[in-house]
Amino acid sequence: MGDRYSFVVTTLDLATATTLQLLIALERREVSSVELLDGMLSNIALMNPAVNAVVAMDMERARAEATAADNSRTAGDHCGPLHGLPMTIKDCYETLDLVTTAGAPELSDHVPTRDADVVRLLRRAGAIVWAKTNVPYYAGDHQTYNDVYGITNNPWDLTRTSGGSSGGAAVAVACGFTTAEIGSDIGNSIRQPAGLNGIFGLKTTYGLVSGRGHIPGPTGSLTSSDLGVFGPLGRSCGDLRILLEVLTNSGSAFGGMPGAELPRFEQQPDVADLRIGVWSDDAIAPVDSSVKGLIEDAARQLSNEGAEVDSEIRPAIASSDLHRNYMQLLNSTLSPQLPGDMWEKLVTKAGGNSEHSDNDGVMFARNSVLSHRDWLAANERRAIAQQAWADVFESIDVMIAPIQPVAAFLHDTERSYGKRTLDVNGSDAPYRGILFWAGLATMPHLPSVAIPIGQTADGLPVGMQLIGPKWSDHKILSIGEEISSALGQHFIPPPLAALSIK
């Protein structure tokens, strides 16, 4: 291929191209896998020193696999839907012979002898998984930083957070180090980084995608947490759909039922036929006007396009009760990962305070050491919430809501989690407000897709989430695609990506 073509593909197009566009170009042999890899490496060399998103690479293997993919295509062989696509992967997924730390110093020399199920499926589909992206310590924060690799910066403003825990993954997609990534989400870890970096992300229905080989849990574990899910990040809903197909193409969706398939949504919806609920603010976790305004503007625009919009519809359960139950289930499902001495301290703290205390530390302790009897009661309340949401979805197709109360905030890593705050409309609001909006979909095991909807006056990306019924992953991607089109919203590369356009 001539120099002109290499110039376009390896620089300009990688700043804006979707995964689908790259796959089409590969299939038509308009670009080679080696050229794509070289373009991504160039972008990493130019921008990664500023953002610190990619933290480990196996370039020798990547180049060998890219060359093999090109040779296979030349020979007329088709090696899967992602044939020859170079990809990075979140550093929580175990990768054969490539260090996997989950941001933990104690795992800094952990080189797995297997691939996580997600990585295995990507490779089977023809992807070249060759680099790891940064995460917070054991994926446990809304910011991405750790003592192994340091902090990941937002490419829209390097002084601000990339989000977490899939912060490195989202930045890599935004900057053209990859166009496709796989994150994980238990407390907004796909949706929040997607929103803060101006990309798309899918929190899948619970149980749809295998988490085997994801850290946390412990290395080598075969089980997944009660709330955690695994899903794609990309530059369009179409990108997410391609990756979802790969991640669910194991012949055993729905908890291992042989031959089960995720319901399809073959007909692209028209915005005028959509029924949309709007949940743009809540007293439990107030939303900054810069975010709330964009969501309500989007709702008005969709209404003007003919959609039926309902700003009052909610599950028939108090917001505070939904959030309380989410926190019980979240803290209890994470507690087995705690060191033994910390566990004992939490047991003491939980037992030494009134059961009616609303102190954050006491509630965390009590939730973390929840008895099985109390967990069963919380699980019953989840079932009630699931039914309440099912009742809501009799009247609407999706619920649109904030991903978090604010756009990307300034790095805040010195204060402990409980002492951090968010600036919401000029006042300090609890950092944990991020979890309220995460829990709307997470606690009842619902899918949610994050899409960009504009920028604040300061030029920071804002996204919103579209929550749908259980197993409606394909449907909400189609609806997200239609809503993005109706709003005139699509992936826009961050200012930093101008470095790649020479």
N, C-alpha and C positions, 0 to 999 in steps of 0.2 A: 504494500500500500504506500502511496506517496506521502511526502512530508506534509502536504496540505491536509490530508485526511487524518494523519496522526495528530496534527495540531488541534483539529476540531474535537476528536474523540477523547484524547487524553487530557485536555484542559477544559475548553469551553463547555462541552457537553456534560462532562462529569460534574460540573457545578450545578446543573439543573436536571439531568436525565433521571427518569424513573427506572426502576428495575425492569419493568415491562419493556421500555424502550431499549435498554441494553440487551435484553434477551432477544428481542427482534433483530437488533443489529448483529448479534452473534450468529443467530440462525441464518441470516442472509449473507453471512461472511463479509459484512461491511466493516467489521472490526474483529480482531482476534482476542482471545483470552489473555495472551501475553501482553498485548497493547493495553487492555483494560487494567491489568495488574500494574503495568508500568505507570499508567496514569494515576492510579490510586496511590502508588508509592511516591509519586511526585507530589501529590497533594499532602500526603503525610509528612514528607520532608519539609514542605513549605509551612504547613499550619500546625502540625502536632506539637512543635515546641511551645506554641502559644496556648493550646487548649489542653494538651496532655490527655487525650482520649484513648489512643492506642498504646498499650503498655507491654505487649509481647508479640513477637512475630517469628514465623518460620519461613523465611524468604526462599531458602533452598527448596523446601518441599513445595511452596507455592509456585515457584517458577517451573518445577518439574511437572506439577499437576496441570498448570496452564498450558505448557507445551504439549502434554499428552492429550488434553482436551481439544486443542487445535488440530492435532494429528488425527484424532478420532473423527472430528467433523470433516476433515479433508477426505477421509476414507469413507465418508457417507454414513458413519455410525451416529446414532442419537443416544446420548447417555443420560437422558432425564430432562425434566422441565427446567432445571437450573444449570444445564450443561455449560460448563466453563465459566460460571459467574464467580468471581472472587468475592468473598464475604469475610467480615470480621464477626466475632461472637463475644457476647458478654462473659466476663471472666468469673462467672459463677458456674458455667457449663464445663464439665470435664472434657478435655481434648487429648486424644491419644498422643503421647510423646511431646506435648506442649504444655508448659507450666500453667497451672490453674490455682490461683491463690484466694479467690473470693475476697480480696483485699485484706487478708489476714497474715501478719508476719509469720505466724506459726505454720502457714502453708506456703511460704515463699519458695520452698524447694519441692513442692508437690507436683510431680510429673505423672499424670494418670496413665494407667495401662489400658484404658478403655475410653471410648467416646460416650458422652451422655446420649440418651436416646434422641434428643433433638438434633445433636450434631450428626449422629449416624444417619438420620433421615435426610438431612441436608446433603451430606456426602452422597448418599444413595441417589438423590435427585440430580447429582452432577455438580453441585457447588464445590468451590475450592475454599474451604474454611482454613484460614491461614494466620489469623491474628486475633488478639484478645483486647477487649475494651474495659476501661476502668470501672470500678464499683466501690461503694463504701464498705467498711469492715463488715463482713458477712451480710452484705446487702441490707444493712440495717439503718439507713438514713434517707432523708429527702435531699441530701447533698452527696456529691461523690468525692470522697477523699479518704485516704488511708495512709498508714505508715510504711507501706511497701512501695507505692508508686506516687504518692502525693495527691494533689487536688486537680480535678478537671474543671476547666473554665468554660463559661458559656460563650460561644462564638459571636453572639450578638453584643456582648459586653463582658470583657474578660474579668471584670471585678465582681461578676454575679455568678450564681450557681447554675450548673448544668442540670440540676435536679438529681434525683436518685430513686432507686438504686441503679437504674439503667442509664445513668448520665453519660458515661463514656460511649455507650451504644448510640444514644440519640445524637450526640455531638459528631460521632463518626459518620452517621447518615447525613447530617446537615452539611458537613464539610466535604463530602465526596471521598472519604476514605473507604466508603462502601455505600451502596444504595439500599442495602437490606441487612437487617439485624434481627436477633431474637432476644427479647427481654424476658423478665419475670415480674409478677405483680402480686403483692399481698396487701400493700398499703400505698398504692398509686405508682408503683415503680416502673410501669410502662407508660401510663397516661401522663403523669406529671412531667417527666423528661421530654416526652413528645411535645406537650404543650409549650414548655419553656424554650424549646429549640425550633419550633415552627414546623414540625413534621407530623406524621400520622402514626398511631400505635393502637394495637388491638389487645385489650384484656379479654382473653377467651373465657367461655363458659367453664366453670370449675370441672375438672376431670376430663376435659376434651383432649388436652395435649399432655403427653407423659413428662413428668419431672425427674425421672430416674437419671442420676448422674449430675443433678444440680446441687450446688453447695450454697447455702444450707439446704437440707440436713447434712449429717456427717458424711464424710467420704465413704463411698461404697454402699450407702443406704439404698434400700429398695422402695421405701415409702415416700409419700409426699405429705406436705402439711395439710391441715384442714381447710385452708383458705387460699393458698398460693396457686397461681396459674402461670402459664408459659405461653408467650405469644409474640407476634412479629412487630417490628417497627419498619417504616419505609417512607417513601415520598408521595404516596397516593394510596387511596383505598384499594386501587387495583394491585399495587405492590403487596398490600397486606393479604389480599385474596390469593395471590399466587403462593405466598409463603404458607398461608393457612392450609391450602390444598396439600402442600408437601408435608406439613406437620401432622396432618390427620390421615395421611395415606399409608397407614400401617396395617390396615385390614382389621383393626380392633379398636374402634372408637368406643365411647360410652362405657368406660370402665372395663374394657377388654372383651366386650361382646363380639364374637366373630362375625364379620360381615356387616356390622352396623355402620351406617353412614350418617353424617351430619345433614340435617334438612337443607335442601337447596332453595334458592330464591332466584329462579331463572329469569323472571320478567323484571327489567329495570323499572323502578317506580317513577311515577311523575310526581313532582313536588305538590301539584294541586290535589293529588289523591292522598297525601300524607296526613296523619293525625299526630300532632306533636304536643307533648307535655313540656312545660317550661318550669324548672326549679332553679331560679337564678340567684337566690339568696336564702339565708336561714339564720335565725337568731343564735343557733348553736355554733355556727362558724360564719360570721359575717364576711361578705365578699366586697372587695374594694370596688369603687365605682368604675375604675378603668376596665375591670374585667366584667362586672355586672352589666355595664352599659353596652359592651360589645355583644354579649349574649342576648340582651333584650333587643338590640338593633337587629341581630340575626333573626330573632323570632318575628319581629315586625316585618322584615323583608320576606320571610317565608310566608307569613300571613298574606302579604300583598301579592305573592305569587300564587295564592289560592289554597295554601295548606290550612287545615283546621288546627288552630293553636289554642291550647288551654293552659293558662298560667296558674290555675288553682288546683288542678288535680294532684293528689298525693296518695301514697299508701295510707290506709286507715290506721296508722300507728304513729304516735308522737315521735318527732325527730329525735328527741332526747333518748327515747327508748331504743330506737334503731341504733343510735350511736353507742349507747351503753352496751348493748348486746354485741355489737361488732368488737368493741374494745375487750370485752370478756373473752370472746372467741379468739381474737388476735393475740392477746397476751398469753393465753393458755396454750395456744398452738406453738408459740415461739419459745416457751419456757424450757422444753427439754434440751435446748441448745445452751442453756446457761451453765456456767461452771458450778460445781457442787457447793462451794462456799457461798456464792451469791444466792443460790437457791435457799440455803439454810437461813441466810439473812432475811430473805423475802418471807419465808415461813414465819420467822419471829416477828417481823414487822406487821404481817397480815393478822397474826393472832393477838398482837398487843394493842390494837386500835379498834375503835368502834366500827361495827359493820356498816354503820350509816355515814361514816366519814366520806367527805367528797374531796379530800386531799388527793392530788394527782399521784403522789408517791404511794400512798396507802392503797388507792384503787389499783395501781399497777401491781403492787405486791399481792393483793387479794386475787386479782384476776390471774396472775402468773401461777399461783398455787391452788387454783380452783380444784375442788374435789370432783371425782367422777360424777357424783350425784348432781352437783351444781352445773357441771358441764352438760349433762343430759337435759337439765332444765333450760340452759342457754340454747341448746340445739333445738329444743321444742319451740322456743321463741323464734329461732331462725325459720323453722317450718311455717310458723304463723306469718312471719314477714314475707316469706316466699309466696304464700297464698295471697297476702295483701297486694304484693306487686303483680301477681297474676291477674287479680281483679282489675288493677289499674290498666294492664295491657289489653283488657277487653275493650277499652275506650280509646287507647292511643297505640301508635306503632313504636314510638321511641320517646324517652324522656331526655331532654337536653338539660345539662347542668354544668356548673363550673368544674374544672379539674382541681383547682386549688384557689384560695381566696385572692391571690395576687399573681402578678407576672413574676419573672425571675427576680429574686431578691439578692441583696449583697451577700457575699460569702460570710457565713457565721458559724465557724467551727471551734471557736475557743470556749464558748459557753456550752454547758451541758444541754442535752435535749430539752429537759423540763424547764430550763431558764431562757430558752430562745423565744423570740417573739416575731411576729409579722407586722409590718406597717400597713394597717388597713384603714384607709380614709384618715390618715394622720394620727391614728391612735395605735397603741400596742395591742395586738391580739395574740392569743396563744398559738404557738407553732403547731400544736396538735390539731388546729383547725384544718390542716391539710388532710388529716385522716377522716374527718367527717365526710368530706366529698368523695374520698376513696371508698369508704365503707358502704355508700349507697348501693353500689354494684357488688362489692366484694362479699359482704356478709351474706346476702341471699344467693350467691353463686351465679350472678348474671353477667352476660357479656357487655362490654362497653368499648366503644371506639373513640379515640381522641383525634379531633381534626382541627386544623388552624382556622381561626375566624378573623384575624386582623392583628393590629399592633396598637400598643399604647401610644400616648403622645410622646413618650421617650423612645419610641421605636423598638419596643420589646415585643416579641411574639406572644399572642394569647390564643389558647385553644379552648375548646369545650368538649365535653364527653356526651355521647349518645348511648344511653342505656336501653337495652332491649330485653325481651323475654329469654328465658333459659333456652339454649340451643339455637338462638336466632343469629348466630355469628355471621353467617352469609347474608342474612337479611339486613342487619345493621350496616354491613359494609356497602351494600347496594344503596341503602338510604343515605349513608355518609357520602357516597359518591355523588348522589343527586343533590344533596344539600350543599356540598362544596361547589358544585357547578352553579347552582342557583345563587349562591352568595358571591360567586366570582373569586373563590378562594382556591389556592393551590400552593404547592411548595415553592417557597422563595429562598434562595441561598442566603446565608448570613453575610454581612459586609466583609467578614474575614475571608470568605471564599473568593473575593476579588483577586486575592493573591494567585489563584490558580488560573486566572484569565489573563493571559499575556498576549 
